[in-house]
Amino acid sequence: MKKRIKFGIIGCGVIADFHANAIMEIPNEAELVGVTDVIYDAAEKFSKRHGIKAFATLDEMLSSKDIDVVNICTPSGYHAEVVIKAARAKKHIIVEKPMAITKEQLDSIEQACEENGIILSSISQNRFSRGVRMTKKAVEDGMLGRIVCADIYMKYNRTQEYYDSGSWRGTKRIDGGGALMNQGIHGVDLLQYIAGPIKSVYAVSKTLVRKIEVEDTLSAVVDFESGATGVIQATTSVFPGYPRRLEINGDKGSIALEETSIVRWDIDNSKYEDIVLQPAMSSSASTPTAISTDGHTRQILDVIRAIKTKTKPLIDVNEGRKSVDIILAIYKSAEEKRTIFLVE
Ligand SMILES: NC(=O)c1ccc[n+]([C@@H]2O[C@H](COP(=O)([O-])OP(=O)(O)OC[C@H]3O[C@@H](n4cnc5c(N)ncnc54)[C@H](O)[C@@H]3O)[C@@H](O)[C@H]2O)c1
């Protein structure tokens, strides 16, 4: 196995720079070779900024022997078609969230990865943070006792200018949804990752403030398989926007996180002595780009580990689709005004 894994970025908009910087943070493990975009000028500018090659087309990048992994950073509704092409070209894949936006797309991604024996990891960078890992472990170790409530609140601000900044933003066909599918998916993933599988959801969805065809505000009641109950709330229409808040409450203890920082750790006789409470350092509550590259770097390292050891990445196809399946169930509930069971 070659020492350094070689990466190529597909789609060079807002999030692509985070991927480039994350790859370049680990020069002993990874090398960023090139970029491609349907708008060649954009790829060329990006390539100059990062000192890498601009591939004229996606096919040219996918046929290059110099690329082991592609990072798919195109608008969400285009992920599936690019994933399938890349899988057929036998490239390993890191795909931005949401992995895809319809059940049919999710199924075809699953099939393409299986048929071509490649590794795919769907971005959920917050899972790699210390706060989330410690919370997950505390729940698994039973330190909170029986989980009673598990809630995620994502009260964000995205301006009308943000939605107007790209023709795909806020559209059903390419964004796949609004406050929940785009911004809220991170929280949905953390909630299901920490509090376990969700049995059913009941939701109310509205477009209250922004001029978009999808929801800017949504609240859902959640029934977990464990018997716990919870709330998922996502909006992009409140001022000024608060950091995402995750609360896990059990009959023996409770933990609260703002973004990925632990802000409350109320457990008697906690066996972790090094818990440091601190407010969220940076938050994308009102600024989409106020995220660090740290989570992406850790997830990329996890993919490199999986490639080298021929094992699964932490967030493989199965894990990546869980949050999308939950969101699609929530949308169905809001549309049909009834409880939707995840397994019907
Ligand atoms: N993980 C995170 O925190 C995070 C944050 C922001 C965005 N994202 C995700 O990243 C993705 C991209 O979002 P963005 O804000 O960077 O979008 P963007 O509109 O800024 O950039 C998308 C780029 O992809 C290009 N493109 C479109 N179709 C293409 C194709 N078929 N092949 C190659 N290039 C193509 C466009 O020309 C554009 O340059 C979305 O899925 C979004 O949900 C994730």
The ligand as a Gaussian input file, in Angstrom:
#p B3LYP/6-31G(d) Opt

LIG

0 1
 N      -20.322000      19.414000       6.413000
 C      -20.722000      20.671000       6.483000
 O      -20.712000      21.273000       7.561000
 C      -21.195000      21.365000       5.234000
 C      -21.209000      22.766000       5.184000
 C      -21.611000      23.385000       3.970000
 C      -22.035000      22.615000       2.893000
 N      -22.045000      21.240000       3.004000
 C      -22.526000      20.406000       1.879000
 O      -21.600000      20.508000       0.802000
 C      -22.285000      20.440000      -0.451000
 C      -21.908000      21.650000      -1.287000
 O      -22.340000      22.821000      -0.627000
 P      -21.636000      24.236000      -0.958000
 O      -22.252000      25.210000      -0.028000
 O      -20.163000      24.102000      -1.002000
 O      -22.217000      24.485000      -2.440000
 P      -21.731000      25.552000      -3.528000
 O      -22.915000      25.879000      -4.364000
 O      -20.987000      26.660000      -2.858000
 O      -20.673000      24.726000      -4.415000
 C      -21.018000      23.632000      -5.201000
 C      -20.019000      23.527000      -6.371000
 O      -20.264000      22.306000      -7.086000
 C      -20.205000      22.567000      -8.482000
 N      -20.944000      21.502000      -9.176000
 C      -22.289000      21.361000      -9.334000
 N      -22.578000      20.195000      -9.950000
 C      -21.392000      19.573000     -10.195000
 C      -21.029000      18.344000     -10.813000
 N      -21.963000      17.503000     -11.291000
 N      -19.718000      18.040000     -10.918000
 C      -18.775000      18.890000     -10.440000
 N      -19.059000      20.066000      -9.832000
 C      -20.345000      20.405000      -9.711000
 C      -20.754000      23.977000      -8.633000
 O      -20.346000      24.585000      -9.846000
 C      -20.164000      24.657000      -7.386000
 O      -18.876000      25.212000      -7.661000
 C      -23.776000      20.342000      -0.125000
 O      -24.179000      19.001000      -0.203000
 C      -23.859000      20.852000       1.309000
 O      -24.938000      20.266000       2.038000
 C      -21.628000      20.631000       4.137000

